[in-house]
Amino acid sequence: MMRGIKELDAAEMSVTRAAGGLISASLLFFFIMGRHLTPVTTQEASLFFAMVLINNIIGDVCLFYSIHHLGIAAGSAVSNSYPIWVAALSFVIYNEPLTPAIAAGTLLVVAGVALLCLGKGGKGRISLRGLAAAIAASIFWAVGLLLYKQLLLCGLEPLMIVLGRAVSFFVLAFIMWFSREFFIKKKAHALQALQKKDTVIGLSAGLCNVAFAWFYLLTLQKVPVTVATPICAANPVIASLLSMLVYKDRITVMQWAGIFFAVGGTILVAM
């Protein structure tokens, strides 16, 4: 879906995606939970903003920096190693199980995603700064995902966490966009820049992010984070198959191998 966005820059894409997430999260929450809002403590509110800052802002900036220096293929391949960090950190912090099957499955999923990304081609060069940025992105994303676990341990319901994350993301994304448009660029009609057809795609991307967060949290209630994360990290498999159907992309032999590895690793982790 994000591939279809061509008219929005990074700040505009973030604020439209955040707006779509806030709208869909609010509708989902009040449709299922009604008006029963759970009071949020200062500590929990801090965790919400920390999650968005670490995951959606710092992590994504590191990704964009790595892509600039390594290319999309290599930057995405390295940054998508975050399930390894999640498995290691959750084992140390939460004493969650890290069996040989989970470890092997996680490595297979990461290898599969790497093959999917590298199968698209790259710049053919290695930048140490780009590599460091991609590794940093994977670590920040891992920490952000572990904060979902921490919020569940605080006693919050999954939908409340989804709503709190959506509010936090919109507030931070709006502040960044507003500051840039009105104080740095000093545009008189900044809102008109969002009146583009790609805005609908950005809003839809926010809906997809909310759906992912909700299902991920529901999964965390049933299985350890060491199991849930590798399974959810295999989403590039679905993206590749959809790109073949929607955009008529040709899947290379390396990408088919990546799909096989990712699916096999997911099955191994889930056993």
ABEGO torsion letter per residue (X at the ends): XAAABAABBAAAAAAAAAAAAAAAAAAAAAAAAEABBBBBBAAAAAAAAAAAAAAAAAAAAAAAAAAAAAEAAAAAAAAAAAAAAAAAAAAAAAGBBBBAAAAAAAAAAAAAAAAAAAAAEBAGBBBAAAAAAAAAAAAAAAAAAAAAAAAAAAGBBAAAAAAAAAAAAAAAAAAAAAAAAAAAAGBABAAAAABBAAAAAAAAAAAAAAAAAAAAAAAAAABBAAAAAAAAAAAAAAAAAAAAAAAGBBBBAAAAAAAAAAAAAAAAAAX
